[in-house]
Amino acid sequence: MVGPNAPAWTAATPRGPASRRRSPFSRLSFGHAVMITAGLLAFLLNVLILRDEGEAVDVPVAAHAIPAGSRLDSADVSYRYVDADGPFVDRALSRERLANLFGQVVVRDVEAGAPLMADDLRPVATPDGQRAMSIPIAPDRAVGGALDVGDRIDVMLVRGNRSRFVASGIEVLAVTASTRGLSGSGFGLTVSVSPVQALLIASALDSGLIHVLRSTGLPAYRGYPAIRETLLPALGPGS
């Protein structure tokens, strides 16, 4: 008890009720909790999707067994997600690249479900279903080398004083012009031929001297392949 003469500072000061600090979590309503939980779930889902996209790639696989020699069609292909670290992924075709390869030839037997590799396909030999054949020749016997892809040529055999056409109107598929050409002169042609034309040209290459004429825009010689040999006149002195 404080006496009447006691200093003012000794007087008892009444205390109010003690205040309590509330936890910040106690202010969250049920709705807040639902929103936070949904946000966390969405974040985790995005992480999982991104991780899956980084670990798997979409590659084309054989929808059924494809035998070697078949022309690839869109019905032959389906797509599957595979491990991006797989041993073959670096050689597997992408969906975008495969879109430009339909119609090419499958060069090995592909089992159903097996991935299609970049080296499983090869272009057809020629666009018109013919064969492709190389003709080694010096430029001075091939229009001075002034030939290009798409040109049409006639092939002529000269043997002694006789000459004959062995092929006419065949298409040039490629022109080789380098220091290591087919003929050793740095020049050669790849042409589209029928089986009969291939036989005649091969025989001519081994038995005589070949000349090439550019015949682009002209009709093929209609007497081919039944072309008779033409006897060349004898050359006189000084001629």
C-alpha positions in Angstrom: 0.0 0.0 0.0 1.4 3.5 -0.9 1.2 6.2 1.7 -0.3 9.7 1.1 3.1 11.4 1.3 4.8 9.0 -1.2 6.2 10.5 -4.4 4.0 10.5 -7.5 6.2 8.1 -9.4 5.7 5.5 -6.7 2.0 5.5 -7.3 0.7 2.2 -8.8 -0.3 2.5 -12.4 -3.2 0.2 -13.3 -2.5 -2.2 -16.2 -4.9 -3.0 -19.0 -5.4 -6.4 -20.3 -2.3 -7.8 -22.0 -2.5 -7.7 -25.9 -1.6 -10.9 -27.9 0.1 -10.9 -31.3 -1.8 -12.9 -33.8 -0.1 -15.3 -36.2 -0.2 -14.1 -39.8 -1.6 -17.6 -40.8 -4.6 -17.0 -38.4 -5.7 -14.2 -40.8 -6.0 -16.6 -43.8 -9.4 -17.6 -44.8 -10.3 -20.9 -46.3 -10.5 -19.2 -49.7 -7.0 -17.9 -49.4 -5.7 -21.4 -48.6 -7.4 -22.8 -51.7 -5.9 -20.2 -53.9 -2.4 -20.7 -52.6 -2.7 -24.5 -52.9 -3.9 -24.1 -56.5 -1.0 -21.9 -57.4 1.5 -24.3 -56.0 -0.1 -27.2 -57.9 0.0 -25.2 -61.2 3.7 -24.4 -60.6 4.6 -28.0 -59.9 2.6 -29.1 -63.0 4.5 -26.6 -65.2 7.8 -27.8 -63.8 6.9 -31.4 -64.6 5.8 -30.5 -68.2 9.0 -28.6 -68.9 11.0 -31.5 -67.5 9.2 -34.0 -69.6 9.7 -31.8 -72.7 13.4 -31.7 -72.0 13.7 -35.4 -71.6 11.7 -36.8 -74.4 11.5 -36.1 -78.1 8.8 -36.9 -80.8 10.3 -39.2 -83.4 8.8 -41.0 -86.4 8.5 -44.8 -86.1 7.3 -47.5 -88.5 3.6 -48.0 -88.1 4.1 -51.5 -89.4 6.9 -53.6 -90.9 8.4 -51.9 -93.9 10.4 -54.1 -96.3 13.5 -52.8 -98.0 12.8 -51.4 -101.4 9.4 -49.9 -100.5 8.6 -46.3 -101.3 7.8 -44.6 -98.0 4.3 -43.3 -97.6 2.7 -41.3 -94.8 0.6 -44.3 -93.9 3.8 -46.2 -93.0 4.7 -43.7 -90.2 3.5 -43.0 -86.7 5.1 -40.9 -83.9 6.2 -41.7 -80.5 7.9 -39.9 -77.6 11.2 -41.4 -76.7 14.0 -40.6 -74.3 16.1 -37.7 -75.6 19.2 -39.4 -74.3 18.6 -42.6 -76.2 21.4 -44.0 -78.4 19.7 -43.4 -81.7 18.0 -40.0 -81.2 20.9 -38.1 -82.9 20.3 -40.2 -86.1 16.5 -40.3 -85.9 14.5 -38.2 -88.4 12.4 -35.2 -87.1 8.8 -34.7 -88.0 9.7 -31.6 -90.1 12.5 -33.3 -92.0 10.5 -36.5 -92.8 7.7 -34.4 -94.4 10.1 -33.8 -97.3 11.2 -37.4 -97.7 8.0 -39.3 -98.4 8.3 -41.1 -101.7 11.9 -42.0 -101.1 13.1 -45.7 -101.0 13.6 -47.6 -97.7 16.9 -49.3 -98.0 16.6 -51.8 -95.1 13.9 -53.8 -93.5 12.3 -51.7 -90.7 10.4 -53.6 -88.0 7.1 -52.2 -86.7 7.7 -49.6 -84.0 11.3 -49.1 -84.9 12.5 -45.5 -85.4 13.2 -44.3 -88.9 16.8 -43.2 -89.2 18.2 -40.6 -91.6 20.2 -43.3 -93.4 17.2 -45.6 -93.9 16.0 -43.6 -96.9 17.5 -42.9 -100.3 16.1 -40.8 -103.2 14.9 -42.8 -106.2 17.5 -43.2 -108.9 15.8 -40.9 -111.3 12.6 -38.9 -111.2 11.1 -40.8 -114.2 11.7 -44.3 -112.9 14.7 -44.9 -115.1 18.3 -45.9 -114.0 21.1 -43.5 -113.2 24.4 -44.1 -115.0 27.8 -42.3 -115.1 29.6 -41.4 -118.3 33.3 -40.5 -117.9 34.2 -38.2 -120.8 36.6 -35.4 -121.5 35.0 -31.9 -121.8 36.2 -31.4 -125.4 34.1 -34.4 -126.4 31.0 -33.2 -124.5 30.2 -29.7 -125.9 33.2 -28.3 -124.2 31.7 -29.1 -120.8 28.8 -26.7 -121.4 26.2 -29.0 -120.0 24.0 -28.7 -116.9 21.4 -30.6 -114.9 18.2 -31.0 -117.0 19.9 -30.9 -120.4 19.1 -33.6 -122.9 22.0 -35.3 -124.8 22.7 -37.8 -127.5 25.5 -40.3 -127.1 27.5 -41.2 -130.2 30.1 -43.9 -130.6 32.9 -43.5 -133.1 35.0 -46.5 -133.9 37.6 -46.2 -136.6 35.8 -44.7 -139.6 32.4 -45.8 -138.4 30.0 -44.0 -136.1 26.5 -44.6 -134.7 24.2 -43.1 -132.1 23.8 -45.4 -129.1 21.4 -43.2 -127.1 19.3 -40.2 -127.8 17.4 -37.6 -125.7 18.6 -38.9 -122.4 18.5 -36.5 -119.4 21.5 -35.2 -117.5 21.1 -35.7 -113.7 24.4 -34.4 -112.5 27.6 -32.9 -113.9 30.9 -33.7 -112.2 33.5 -31.0 -112.7 36.4 -31.3 -110.2 40.0 -32.3 -110.1 39.0 -35.9 -109.5 36.4 -36.3 -112.2 35.1 -39.6 -113.6 37.3 -39.4 -116.7 40.4 -38.2 -115.0 40.0 -34.9 -116.8 37.8 -33.5 -114.0 34.6 -33.9 -115.9 31.8 -36.5 -116.1 28.1 -36.9 -116.5 25.4 -38.8 -114.6 22.4 -39.5 -116.9 19.0 -41.2 -116.7 18.8 -44.3 -118.9 16.7 -47.3 -119.6 18.2 -50.8 -119.2 18.8 -51.1 -123.0 20.4 -47.6 -123.1 22.6 -48.5 -120.2 23.8 -51.7 -122.0 24.5 -49.8 -125.2 26.4 -47.0 -123.5 28.5 -49.4 -121.4 29.4 -51.4 -124.5 30.3 -48.2 -126.4 32.5 -47.0 -123.5 34.5 -50.2 -123.6 34.8 -50.5 -127.4 35.3 -47.1 -128.9 35.3 -43.4 -128.5 32.3 -41.6 -127.1 31.0 -38.2 -128.1 28.1 -36.3 -126.5 25.8 -33.9 -128.3 23.6 -31.4 -126.5 20.0 -32.0 -127.8 18.0 -30.0 -125.3 14.6 -28.9 -126.8 14.9 -31.4 -129.7 13.0 -34.6 -130.1 14.8 -37.8 -129.5 16.1 -39.5 -132.6 13.2 -41.8 -133.6 15.4 -44.5 -135.1 16.8 -45.3 -131.7 17.8 -48.0 -130.6 17.7 -49.7 -134.0 20.3 -47.3 -135.5 22.5 -48.6 -138.3 26.2 -47.9 -138.4 27.1 -45.1 -140.8 30.3 -45.6 -142.8 32.3 -42.4 -142.8 34.0 -41.3 -146.1 37.8 -41.8 -146.1 39.8 -38.7 -145.6 42.1 -37.7 -148.4 45.6 -36.3 -148.0 45.6 -32.9 -146.4 41.9 -33.0 -145.7 
